[in-house]
Amino acid sequence: MSWRDTSLTRMLGLQYPIVQGPFGGGLSSVPLVTAVGRAGGLGSYGVHHVGPAEIRDVAAEIRRHGMHPFALNLWVSDCDPGGETMSEAALAAGRAAFGPAYRALGVPAPGSYAAPQWNFEQQAEAVIAARPAVFSFVFGIPSAAILQECRKQGIRTLGAATTVDEALALEEAGVDLILATGFEAGGHRPAFLRAPEESLIGTLALVPQVVARVRAPVIAAGGISNAAGMKAAFALGAQAVQLGTAFLACAESGTSDAHRARLLGGDRSRTVLSRAFTGRLARFLPNEFLGQLEASGGPLPFPLQSWFTGAAKRAAMEQGRADYMTLYAGQGAPLLRHRTGADLMAALVNEMGETKS
């Protein structure tokens, strides 16, 4: 049987069981989603950082570039305990911790904190109204009412699990597709039943355990950067693979040239897990900024820490300063070699051949 023919490709009408991982914080892009969709995979756009109006605009813009299936991604949990409001003590602590970065970049410390004017439920309503082929989510499970409305509208749901228990919870809730994401993955660790530090299971161990326990199609993620990784995932029972860092390095993504240079250059063999940038555990390439924040003490809860990071991150991208960027990267970064989404998709398909192995 061809590797192309899986329950996921049949469910979504895809040519290939390849999912482009969603990126938040402005790193997703319409050109990347479009490139992956045109090449036969499932493009994804992370919209957790924007409000309902922009979510609708993003979906409309993707459709203007072609009617390929695509996914919109949200964070179910949008605030950690203690992150609801910014106290004067937290404001002072954040300014002190980020002071060296602001001075190095020549930007002022941000003023008063402005909390988002929307919540997950409002964002989810906008996603459902936009009717993507897939509503994907991390950091939890949407309410039964939201999942029921997705079914009513013909929207498939995709939830991320870092443990078998999380996968079982997703299936019990009626989620259509389960992403088994190993700790090798770049970006945030989206654990929701236990602390992410207690949910660090590798892809090779996690995928077969999840496949053995759930009926829903399983998508493997974490450290997969090439056809060899894909073949391993399929051998373990996955019905599709998700690649994140490999697509982030492509020219169509919303990241900076300096970040791409790090992902495709020689200095990419070491990645670290840290809460320093956002208050939530995520995997990055280390740099000066990360070292400064780690040395400053414990981070503020999400999203307060992320708000302080934003001012430095924007300035660093404008100035091309990789030493002060948030350099998300998975452990498969040393294997990256393709610079466009179209080239990456073509190489994966060519190297996979026609037979599942």
N, C-alpha and C positions, 0 to 999 in steps of 0.2 A: 504494500500500500504506500502511496506517495506521502511524504512528510507533510505535504500541503493539505491533505484531507484529514481534518480533525473536527471534533465536535464544535470547537470555537469558530473555525472558518465557515462551517456550515451554518452556525447560529447567526453570525454577523455578515455573511456573504462576502468574506474576505478571500483574496487570492492566496495569501500566505499567513501562517499563524505567528506573525511578528508584531509586537506592540511597542510603540515608542513611549517610553516612560514620560509622564507629565512633569513639568518643572514649574515651581511657583516663583514668586518674587520677580516676575518680569522675564524669566529665562525661557518660557515657552514662546512660540511664535507661530503665526499663521503660515508663513512659508515652510516651516519644518513639518507641521501637521499636513499641509498640502503635498509636500514631497513624498512623505511616507504613504499617504493615501493613494496618490497616483501610482506609486510603485507596488501597490497591492497589500500594504500592511494597515494597521490601525494607528493613526496619529492621535496624540493626546495633548490637551492644553490645560495647564494648571491655572484655575481661576480663584483659588482660595483667598487671594489678596485683593480682589476687586469686588465692587458692589454689583447688585442685580442689573443695572442698566448696562454696565460694561460687559457683563456676562452675555447678555443678549446681543450686544454689538459684536463680540468675538465670534459667536456662533454664526451670525449673519455674514461676517467677513470670510470665515472659512468656507461657507457655502458658495460665496461668490467666486471662489477659486475651483469649484467642482463639487459634485455631489457624492463624495466618497464617505464611507462610514468614519466617524471620528468620536473621540471621547472627551468629555469635560470632567475635570477632577476637582474635588473639594476636600477640605479638612473638616471632619465631623466635629471634632473638639477644637474650638477656636480660642480657648483661653485656659491656662493652667491656674490652679489655686493660688491666690495672691496676685494674679495678673489682671484683675478686673479694673483696678484704678491705680494711678501713679501717686504714691504718697510723696511728701517732701523729702523723706529720708531716701526713698528709692530714686528720686530724681537726682539728689546729691550724689548717691552712690554710683549711678550710671554716668554722670558727668565726670566723676573722678576716674572711673575705670576706662572710659573712652577718651579721656583728655589727650593722652599721647597720640592717638590716631588722628583726632581732630586737628591737633597742632601740626602733625606731619603733613596733613593734607591741606592745611590752610583754610579749614572751614570752622564756623562757629558751632558751639554746642547747641543742640536743638532747644527751643523754648518750652512752652507748656505742652503737656502731652495731649494728643488728640486721639481718642479711641475710635475705632471703626464705627461707622454709622449704620452698620448692617450686622446680621448674625447668620449662622449657618442655615437656619430654616428659611430665611429670606433669600439667601443665595441658592438653596436647593430649589425653591419655587421658580427662580429664574432659569435654572438649568433644565427643569422639567418643561417649562414653557418653550425653551429653545429646542427641545426634542433631539438631542444628539443620539446616535446609535447606542452609546454607552455612557452611563453616569458612573464614574469611578470615584472612589473615596478612600481616605486613609484616616487613621486615628479614631476608629470607632465604627459604629453601625448606625445609619439613619433610623428614624422612627418607623414603626410599622406603617403609619399613614403615608410617609414619603415613599417607602418601598412599594406600597400598594398602588400609589398614583403612577409610579414608574411603570409598573406592569400594565396598568390601564392605558397608558400612552404608548406602549410598545417599546419602552426604553429598557435595555438590558443594564443590570447593575453589576459592578465589579468592586469587591472589597479587598483590602490588603490585610494579610495575616503574617505575623512574625513567629507564631507558634501554632501547634496543632490545636490547642484550646481555642485560639482566636478563629481558626478556620472552621471549627465546629460551630462556634457561635454565629459566624457569618452564614453558614449553611442553614442552621436552625431558623435564622431570621428570614430565609428565603432569597438570599443573594444569589444571582445567576452564575457569576464567575468569581473564582477565588485566586488572588495573587499571593503566592507563597514567596515572600521576600527574605532572602538570606542576609546575614549581617555584612556580607561583602559589598552590598549595594552602596552607591553614593547617595548623598542627601540624607533626609531625616529617617530615623527608625520609627515607623508608625505603630508601635506597640500600643495596645489599649486595655488589656486585661491586667498586665503587670508592668512594672517599670521597664523601660527599654533595656537598661543595663542587665536585667534579669531575663531578657528575651532574645539573647544573641545566639541564634542557631544558624549554622552555615547552610547554604543553598543545597548542597549535596545531601545533607542530613534531613533538611526540612521537607523538601519536595516529595520524596517517596513516602514519608510519614503522612503528609497531608493527602496525597493521592490515595493512600490505603484507607483513609478514614472518611472521606467525603465523596458524594456522588457528583457534585458540580465539577465542571471542567476547571483544571488547575493551570495557572500561568506561572511559570518559573521566572524569578528575578534575583539578581544579586551576583555580580562578577561575570555576567555573560556579555562577552564583547565580540564574539566571532562564531563561525559555524561549528567549531569544535565544542564550544560551550553549549550551543543549541542542541547538537547531537546528544550530549550528555544529559541535558534536561529532558529531551524526548525519551531517552532510554530509561529515565527514572519515572516516566508516566505522565509528564506534563503534556498538555494539549496545545500549548503556545509558550512563547518566551517573551519577556519584556527586557529591552535594552534601554538604559538611561544614559550613562556616561558616554557611551559610544555616539549617541545622537546629540548629546550636549556639545560634543567637540565639533560638530558639523557647522558649516558656515551659515546655515539657515537658522540656527538656534538664536535665542535672544541674549546669549552671553557675550562677553567681550573678546576681542582678538587676543588680549593678554591672557585671559583664562584659557582660551583654545591653545595658545602656545604652550602653556604649562601641561595641558592634557595630552598634547601631541609631541612634547619635547622630551628631553632626557631626564628631567627632574620630576618624575611622576611615580616612582616605585613605592613611596611611603605615603600612606594615608592614615588619618587619625580620627577617632570618634570623640566628639566634644559637644558640650552644651554652650560653649562660650559665645557663639554668634547669635543664637536665637533664644536660648533658654531651653531648647529641646535637643535631644541627642541626635547628632548628624555626623556624616563622614565627609572629611575634607582633605585636600592637600595642605600640609602645614605651611605657614608663612609668618611674617613678622607680626601681623595683626593678631593672629591666633595666639601666638606666644605672649603678647602683651596682655590679652584678655585672660588667658589662663593664669598668668601671674598675679592678676588683680583680685583674685578671690572668686567665690561662687557667683554665678550669673543671677540676674533677676529672672522671675518667672516669665514664660511666654504669655503675651506678646511684648512685654515691656522691654526685655533685652533686645528683641528684634527691632523695635522702634529706634533704639539708640544705634544699632548697627546700620540701619538704613541710611543715615546721613553720611557716614563714612563710606559705605558701599557705593552710593551714587557718585560721590566725588572721586573715589578710586577708579571707577569705570570711566568717568570722563577724562581722567588724567592718565589712564593706562597703567595704573600702579598695581601690579599683581601682588605686591607685598601687603596691600591693604584691601584686597578683595576677599569675598567668601568663595573659596575655590572648591566647590562641591566636586567630589570625584569618588568613584568606586574602586575596589581593589583590582579590577580588570584594566585599569587605565594603561599600564605598560603594553597592553596588546593592541591599543588603538592605532589605526593607520589611515582611515578614510576621512576625507575632509568635507564631503557633502552627503546629505541624506540620500540622494539618488544613488551615489556611488556605494554607500554603505549597504543599502538595500540590494543593489545589483550583486555585490560581492557575496553577501549572505546567501542569496538565492543560488548563485552560481556554484558556490562551494558546497552547499547542501546537496546539489544534484537532485535526483528524482526519487531516491529511495530512503525511507526512514532507516536510521541505524541506531 
